[in-house]
Amino acid sequence: MSTNPMHKIYIQPFRKNFENYLDTAKKLKCNMEIASFAYADILDTNWQEVLEDYCQQLQGFDGIISTHGAFQGLIIHSRDKKISNVAKDRISHNLKIALALNAKYIVFHGNFNPLITLESYKKNWIEQNATFWSELLNRYRITVLLENVWEFTPDLFKTLIEKVNSPRLKICFDTGHWNVYSKVPLSEWFDVLGKDIPYMHINDNKGDVDSELAPGEGNIDWKGFSDLIREKGLTPDIVFEVGTLEKAMEAIDFFKKNKLYPFGKK
């Protein structure tokens, strides 16, 4: 296992200046999460051209590649079969792209709406997701990470993970989403999900809007966050999802300066 903390770090490139991100990742010996294929304007147009371009540029890249899948309006648990089928097709398309990129992980949103409090809605979400992901994980050899967005607590994800019972269905924990939407403390998420969180999206906000600020620009207690990771014995990879390469560099410097995980203490 590598002892270089940069091997736990990912930056999230944009296609328009991908070469700059790639050069930076090579220099820093870190990894990249490619999010270009999360959006319909690429998936419905020139996705093959974009994929070929990425594959060409990534030849010889030693870091880990992950991808962010489509997420806008994807309701696989919809009771409208046409809507559900479109969502499932989008996800299958993303999985094929991720495998072509030799990605280790792919991130999707669960799109659970906690404002719908009917027990039947929750039950349907769990059943539909469990059936869908169990089938896909048998077809695609990649680790799927479900990202917390609007969920108030971690219990829904825990139930789903136990029901699917696969080592390749895990959680991408997003600090910004937690800060805006969660009704329980960070410690509860880590206690409930534990080592089912191998991967995190790191960004800050002021608890009001998911603004994806660089760490230190919002009100998240980053020392407390880092201390909890170490206290719980977690070793997640972390993605600085902050919008620009400049902000990603600021975030890395902030974590280094303050000796936050994965820097500093062992």
Secondary structure, DSSP 4 states (H G I P E B T S, - for coil): ----GGGGEEE---GGGHHHHHHHHHHHT-EEEE-GGGSHHHHTTTHHHHHHHHHHHTTT--S-EEEE---TT--TT-SSHHHHHHHHHHHHHHHHHHHHTT-SEEEEE----TT---HHHHHHHHHHHHHHHHHHHHH--SEEEEEPSS-SSSHHHHHHHHHH--TTEEEEEEHHHHHHH-SS-HHHHHHHHGGG--EEEE-B--SSS---BPTTSSS--HHHHHHHHHHTT---EEEE-SSSHHHHHHHHHHHHHTT-TTSS--
